[in-house]
Amino acid sequence: MKFSQFVLLTTLVFSCSYALDININGRDIYCLYQQLFQNEHLVVRYEVSGYKPDQFRFSVYEDFSDTSKQPLYEVYNQKSHIYNLTATKQHEYKVCFQSLDNSGKILQFELNRINNSADDSYADDKKLQQAYNESVQAYYTLNDIYTNMRHTLLRLEVQDKILESTESKVKWCSIIKMILMISITTIQIVFLTGLFKDSSYQGI
């Protein structure tokens, strides 16, 4: 028995679609690997034409590391079929098509990936209104923050001016005190010197 694989890698997030025509030789197997996200749907549609188109097998594997395990889903002797797979978790699935006799067949199939969460990404009127309300609330919050910061800066500026004025007053008071102390000391020295001079004259 001759085996071959046809591998498709999908990387779209929301949805994607494949439609292919393949010539399948007698008893050949063609497999595709699909990586699905949680709650994502995979819809498989196929139709077989040629000699004895009902001699056909379609199967889906969840765990394809062990070939002895039973497939997640399989159907025999159906020349056309539709299968819908819903992923319960992020996982890679294997989809296989096989001719059951020695005659060649033409396989036409379509794969559609649908992610329901994609609908949540579109903005409706309710979401736009919610976004508008949140923007208005953010504006008022930022305005309050700006007002508080402005008042704080003005208060700090006034306090700086008061400190500068107080420092200047303290400095001048210190200078005046020093001048007064020097003046008083000088007067006392002159007065005491005069007293000693008078005492010395009287002693003579």
ZILINTA-V203760 format. One record per helix or strand. SS is the DSSP state (H for helix, E for strand). FROM is the first residue (numbers start at 1). LEN is the number of residues. If there is no record, write none. Layout:
BEGIN
ss=SS from=FROM len=LEN
ss=SS from=FROM len=LEN
END
This chain:
BEGIN
ss=E from=15 len=10
ss=E from=29 len=8
ss=E from=40 len=11
ss=E from=56 len=6
ss=E from=73 len=4
ss=E from=80 len=7
ss=E from=91 len=9
ss=E from=105 len=11
ss=H from=116 len=6
ss=H from=125 len=79
END
